[in-house]
């Protein structure tokens, strides 16, 4: 008899059958307003732009972080990030299992601009299993008034073996 378990907090599907095998996903799609872990000093707000929910992570002076766990198999991936730009936004480092895959990504713009999309390619995942994705505030643009991090969702998509 086969079983299937969906773990919503990790956005993964674990399938096991008579042979006891596990199949890890080749794509991980995470809605940022669900299933996170964060630094206890951070302020977390779940907002809506009347279209969809996003999470706003904030700490005066920066340094805030938020992370999720994803299950994917080994291979090369692209990361698609959906976020907002604003006059009070931070710069972000994005790390996979403690190694930065994006550094000092600047989310500043003069006026609120939701639903921005950016893609980072060539991300190598060496083993199948659970991986930690962490977003950390890393300073701010000289014109930014604060350190807000506004995230809608992100997607890891396998592009090669």
PASETI-923137 format. One record per atom (N, C-alpha, C): atom name; residue number from 1; x, y, z. Coordinates in steps of 0.001 Angstrom, whole numbers, plus 500000, padded with zeros to 6 digits. Each point is the difference from the previous one (the first is absolute). Example, Ala and Ser with C-alpha at 12.3 -4.5 7.8 and 13.67 -1.06 7.14 Angstrom:
! PASETI-923137
N;1;513190;494310;507800
CA;1;499110;501190;500000
C;1;500900;501200;500000
N;2;499650;501050;499280
CA;2;500820;501190;500060
C;2;499230;501090;500730
! end
This chain:
! PASETI-923137
N;1;500833;498830;500000
CA;1;499167;501170;500000
C;1;500883;501240;500000
N;2;499682;500978;499158
CA;2;500747;501251;499927
C;2;499340;501058;500866
N;3;500810;500909;500495
CA;3;499478;501121;500765
C;3;500565;501287;499435
N;4;499272;501093;500201
CA;4;500484;501303;499585
C;4;499745;500967;501140
N;5;501030;500740;500391
CA;5;499873;500962;501068
C;5;500390;501360;499469
N;6;499113;500981;500167
CA;6;500297;501362;499579
C;6;500336;500804;501242
N;7;501170;500601;500001
CA;7;500458;500801;501122
C;7;499921;501465;499583
N;8;498910;500672;500363
CA;8;499765;501374;499560
C;8;501058;500966;500509
N;9;500525;499777;501190
CA;9;501001;500921;500533
C;9;501306;499925;499226
N;10;500236;498903;499331
CA;10;501219;499847;499218
C;10;499726;500005;498504
N;11;498753;500152;499611
CA;11;499624;500066;498592
C;11;500540;498798;499233
N;12;499826;498801;500543
CA;12;500588;498812;499378
C;12;499026;498838;500018
N;13;500236;499058;499125
CA;13;499217;498771;499958
C;13;500957;498834;500184
N;14;499675;499114;500918
CA;14;500818;498834;500283
C;14;499174;498775;499617
N;15;500474;499226;499057
CA;15;499265;498832;499530
C;15;500799;498750;500367
N;16;499325;499028;500636
CA;16;500682;498744;500313
C;16;499106;498845;499606
N;17;500618;498931;499568
CA;17;499245;498822;499582
C;17;500605;498753;500592
N;18;499674;498860;499411
CA;18;500492;498722;500498
C;18;501507;499917;500042
N;19;500694;500714;499085
CA;19;501461;499973;499962
C;19;500643;500958;500975
N;20;499205;500845;500649
CA;20;500531;500921;500987
C;20;500765;501176;499418
N;21;499756;500372;498744
CA;21;500744;501091;499387
C;21;499306;501335;500261
N;22;500773;501066;499941
CA;22;499485;501354;500155
C;22;500355;500782;498756
N;23;499041;500742;499490
CA;23;500210;500809;498808
C;23;499973;501460;500402
N;24;501105;500705;499827
CA;24;500060;501411;500335
C;24;499603;500820;498787
N;25;499409;501134;500275
CA;25;499529;500879;498931
C;25;501169;500617;499238
N;26;499737;500368;498733
CA;26;500974;500743;499211
C;26;499624;501477;499965
N;27;498884;500364;500617
CA;27;499552;501376;500094
C;27;499499;500247;501416
N;28;500355;501134;500576
CA;28;499488;500391;501313
C;28;499431;501401;499884
N;29;498705;500140;500226
CA;29;499311;501286;499933
C;29;499532;500339;501404
N;30;500401;501152;500519
CA;30;499690;500363;501378
C;30;499250;501323;500032
N;31;498805;499985;500624
CA;31;499285;501241;500298
C;31;500635;500559;501265
N;32;500531;501185;499938
CA;32;500818;500516;501093
C;32;499233;500222;501293
N;33;498678;500133;499934
CA;33;499248;500271;501230
C;33;499636;498733;500764
N;34;500545;498852;499607
CA;34;499718;498746;500713
C;34;501291;499288;500372
N;35;500014;499361;501153
CA;35;501044;499046;500372
C;35;501389;500535;500218
N;36;500163;501188;500534
CA;36;501326;500564;500165
C;36;500547;499832;501407
N;37;501314;500217;500122
CA;37;500694;500097;501283
C;37;500779;501303;499937
N;38;500032;500750;501112
CA;38;500651;501295;499965
C;38;500706;500295;501316
N;39;500862;501006;499989
CA;39;500672;500486;501198
C;39;498947;500581;500942
N;40;500080;499708;501273
CA;40;498981;500438;500950
C;40;499912;501518;500118
N;41;501024;500726;499592
CA;41;499969;501462;500077
C;41;499355;500675;498802
N;42;499579;499225;499011
CA;42;499432;500571;498782
C;42;498522;500313;500158
N;43;499557;501020;499302
CA;43;498581;500314;499899
C;43;499487;499388;498700
N;44;498955;499174;500095
CA;44;499436;499320;498834
C;44;498571;500498;499792
N;45;499684;500442;498797
CA;45;498651;500418;499656
C;45;499592;499304;498712
N;46;498826;499387;499998
CA;46;499455;499440;498769
C;46;499001;501018;499473
N;47;500251;500504;498798
CA;47;499175;501041;499388
C;47;499406;499497;498700
N;48;499108;500785;499430
CA;48;499483;499716;498672
C;48;500044;501271;499173
N;49;500264;499864;498735
CA;49;499953;501143;499091
C;49;498692;499963;499206
N;50;498976;499347;500560
CA;50;498686;499774;499386
C;50;500064;499021;498836
N;51;501128;499383;499811
CA;51;500158;499022;498940
C;51;500476;498672;500581
N;52;500987;500063;500893
CA;52;500494;498810;500682
C;52;500738;500412;501267
N;53;500282;499024;500856
CA;53;500683;500271;501257
C;53;501509;500043;499814
N;54;500624;500850;500798
CA;54;501454;500023;500069
C;54;500402;500157;501458
N;55;501250;499668;500286
CA;55;500510;500116;501358
C;55;500999;501145;500043
N;56;499885;500827;501030
CA;56;500914;501115;500216
C;56;500791;499697;501262
N;57;501309;499845;499852
CA;57;500888;499692;501126
C;57;500820;501259;500278
N;58;500047;500402;501275
CA;58;500647;501267;500311
C;58;500717;499949;501350
N;59;501138;500649;500051
CA;59;500703;500265;501257
C;59;500756;501319;499815
N;60;499823;500914;500927
CA;60;500718;501273;499910
C;60;501498;499716;499964
N;61;500682;500545;499038
CA;61;501435;499787;499872
C;61;500356;498801;499143
N;62;499007;499236;499572
CA;62;500254;498859;499130
C;62;500415;498757;500766
N;63;500510;499032;499267
CA;63;500446;498745;500593
C;63;498909;498952;500133
N;64;498755;500347;499670
CA;64;498916;499028;500109
C;64;500199;498864;499006
N;65;499471;498844;500347
CA;65;500061;498857;499088
C;65;498725;499192;500121
N;66;499719;499280;498928
CA;66;498847;499106;499956
C;66;500406;498807;499146
N;67;499567;498795;500402
CA;67;500401;498821;499235
C;67;498854;499012;499854
N;68;500137;499177;498980
CA;68;499064;498920;499704
C;68;500799;498739;499710
N;69;499348;498852;500100
CA;69;500605;498713;499657
C;69;499326;499492;498731
N;70;500818;499566;499062
CA;70;499472;499458;498742
C;70;500596;498616;499770
N;71;499235;499146;499348
CA;71;500473;498668;499611
C;71;500167;499979;498494
N;72;501237;499799;499553
CA;72;500269;499887;498564
C;72;501118;498996;499782
N;73;500124;499538;498766
CA;73;501058;499046;499677
C;73;501233;500733;499498
N;74;501100;499279;499844
CA;74;501237;500614;499545
C;74;499842;500488;498567
N;75;500796;500996;499643
CA;75;499968;500534;498640
C;75;500307;501488;499986
N;76;499833;500591;498825
CA;76;500185;501432;499816
C;76;498626;500649;499939
N;77;499843;501136;500687
CA;77;498702;500657;500136
C;77;500077;501472;499644
N;78;498842;500543;499656
CA;78;499824;501450;499950
C;78;499106;500374;501175
N;79;500208;501194;500533
CA;79;499176;500543;501067
C;79;499245;501194;499448
N;80;498675;499927;500026
CA;80;499168;501135;499612
C;80;499431;500588;501277
N;81;500219;501283;500202
CA;81;499569;500696;501198
C;81;498973;501065;499630
N;82;498869;499994;500715
CA;82;498968;501020;499841
C;82;499978;500814;501289
N;83;500190;501298;499907
CA;83;500175;500857;501165
C;83;499455;501386;499703
N;84;500068;500896;500992
CA;84;499662;501383;499704
C;84;501217;500882;500141
N;85;499986;501088;499230
CA;85;500990;501054;500124
C;85;499310;501182;500679
N;86;500740;500739;500803
CA;86;499416;501181;500633
C;86;501101;500941;500464
N;87;499574;501178;500479
CA;87;500948;501011;500471
C;87;500564;499659;501374
N;88;499453;498952;500662
CA;88;500499;499613;501327
C;88;500561;498571;500008
N;89;500428;499525;498843
CA;89;500424;498594;499872
C;89;501481;499804;500285
N;90;500337;498777;500362
CA;90;501361;499588;500353
C;90;500712;499377;498799
N;91;501254;499658;500188
CA;91;500720;499110;499093
C;91;499923;498607;500611
N;92;499952;498962;499166
CA;92;499784;498639;500490
C;92;501109;499067;499530
N;93;500481;499172;500923
CA;93;500814;498831;499651
C;93;499065;498800;500017
N;94;500129;499114;499022
CA;94;499220;498762;499974
C;94;500994;498848;500063
N;95;499823;499140;501011
CA;95;500933;498883;500213
C;95;499255;498670;499886
N;96;500670;499021;499428
CA;96;499516;498628;499936
C;96;500947;499165;500849
N;97;499474;499419;501057
CA;97;500804;499192;500931
C;97;501233;500755;500497
N;98;499831;501305;500275
CA;98;501068;500802;500584
C;98;500964;500637;499021
N;99;499846;499724;498692
CA;99;500877;500584;498985
C;99;499213;501001;499170
N;100;500494;501239;499930
CA;100;499285;501021;499228
C;100;499916;499623;498526
N;101;498782;500097;499468
CA;101;499792;499819;498566
C;101;499645;501334;499350
N;102;499625;500982;500819
CA;102;499763;501379;499572
C;102;500535;500886;501120
N;103;500768;501046;499642
CA;103;500576;500879;501022
C;103;499588;501444;499772
N;104;499575;500649;501091
CA;104;499674;501435;500027
C;104;499054;500409;498869
N;105;498943;499215;499808
CA;105;498990;500292;498978
C;105;499183;501205;500455
N;106;500052;501093;499257
CA;106;499408;501272;500412
C;106;498531;500089;499601
N;107;499114;500141;500979
CA;107;498553;500083;499759
C;107;499486;501438;500047
N;108;500894;500979;500039
CA;108;499601;501406;500072
C;108;499492;500510;498653
N;109;498963;500831;500069
CA;109;499534;500836;498888
C;109;499253;501170;500638
N;110;499843;501085;499305
CA;110;499417;501210;500575
C;110;498543;499897;500434
N;111;499223;499098;499401
CA;111;498586;499846;500351
C;111;499656;498517;500034
N;112;498962;499647;500780
CA;112;499590;498599;500136
C;112;499719;499390;498634
N;113;500602;498851;499740
CA;113;499852;499311;498724
C;113;499873;498497;500280
N;114;498755;499488;500125
CA;114;499817;498581;500328
C;114;500195;499096;498791
N;115;500160;498733;500268
CA;115;500043;498948;498983
C;115;501178;500110;499050
N;116;501156;500279;500566
CA;116;501231;499995;499221
C;116;500503;498562;499950
N;117;500550;499626;498873
CA;117;500504;498632;499819
C;117;501447;500063;499552
N;118;500833;499174;500618
CA;118;501390;499879;499583
C;118;500374;498526;500008
N;119;500950;499630;499151
CA;119;500418;498603;499884
C;119;501514;499904;500164
N;120;500425;499074;500860
CA;120;501417;499671;500177
C;120;500198;498590;499469
N;121;500953;499792;499129
CA;121;500213;498687;499395
C;121;501295;499369;500502
N;122;500188;498725;499666
CA;122;501250;499307;500277
C;122;500208;499603;501451
N;123;498923;499784;500743
CA;123;500101;499600;501401
C;123;500153;498484;500062
N;124;501083;499526;500595
CA;124;500295;498566;500044
C;124;499590;499434;501360
N;125;499179;498941;499951
CA;125;499599;499259;501199
C;125;500653;498634;499884
N;126;500891;499664;500936
CA;126;500810;498789;499854
C;126;499339;498731;500524
N;127;498996;500125;500881
CA;127;499344;498807;500548
C;127;498490;500188;500050
N;128;499280;498903;499813
CA;128;498546;500028;500126
C;128;499634;500041;501474
N;129;498943;500704;500327
CA;129;499536;500031;501382
C;129;499474;501354;500397
N;130;499982;500233;501317
CA;130;499511;501255;500551
C;130;501117;501031;499997
N;131;499693;501181;499493
CA;131;500972;501083;499924
C;131;499403;501251;500639
N;132;500868;500831;500585
CA;132;499573;501229;500657
C;132;500269;501182;499084
N;133;498961;500825;499788
CA;133;500129;501241;499232
C;133;499801;501149;500981
N;134;501012;500868;500108
CA;134;499926;501116;500944
C;134;500176;501331;499266
N;135;499113;500940;500300
CA;135;500069;501371;499513
C;135;500446;500870;501173
N;136;501095;500768;499825
CA;136;500546;500820;501078
C;136;500197;501426;499514
N;137;499579;500966;500818
CA;137;500245;501404;499688
C;137;501497;500269;500087
N;138;500532;500648;498964
CA;138;501428;500310;499946
C;138;500162;501473;499636
N;139;499685;500877;500939
CA;139;500147;501434;499752
C;139;498857;500541;499166
N;140;500195;501231;499501
CA;140;498971;500622;499171
C;140;500634;500992;499044
N;141;499263;500305;498968
CA;141;500372;501032;499054
C;141;500099;501326;500763
N;142;500929;500869;499627
CA;142;500170;501283;500686
C;142;498725;500841;499960
N;143;499158;499799;499000
CA;143;498755;500762;499879
C;143;498833;499370;500745
N;144;500126;498766;500435
CA;144;498912;499312;500698
C;144;499818;500578;501401
N;145;498739;500074;500437
CA;145;499706;500556;501314
C;145;499976;498946;501100
N;146;500066;498698;499644
CA;146;499905;498960;501025
C;146;500481;498653;499460
N;147;499622;498909;500696
CA;147;500522;498660;499717
C;147;498878;498975;499783
N;148;498938;500356;499316
CA;148;498889;499071;499779
C;148;500331;499010;498880
N;149;499561;498756;500202
CA;149;500180;498920;499033
C;149;498604;499477;499661
N;150;499533;500207;498792
CA;150;498651;499595;499608
C;150;500034;498877;498980
N;151;499546;498801;500403
CA;151;500102;498811;499156
C;151;498622;499399;499737
N;152;499717;499699;498734
CA;152;498754;499344;499610
C;152;500188;498484;499945
N;153;500866;499548;499125
CA;153;500294;498570;499884
C;153;501291;499813;499217
N;154;500527;498765;500083
CA;154;501182;499679;499214
C;154;499879;498574;499485
N;155;500754;499725;498936
CA;155;499924;498729;499299
C;155;501400;499536;499645
N;156;500344;498783;500436
CA;156;501200;499314;499534
C;156;499564;499037;498925
N;157;500564;500130;498805
CA;157;499628;499120;498890
C;157;501252;499349;499434
N;158;499972;498675;499919
CA;158;501165;499245;499515
C;158;500178;500231;498504
N;159;501222;500386;499621
CA;159;500317;500286;498597
C;159;501003;499014;499416
N;160;500593;499159;500854
CA;160;500970;499023;499521
C;160;500320;498967;501077
N;161;500565;498880;499559
CA;161;500339;498911;500931
C;161;501190;500342;500851
! end
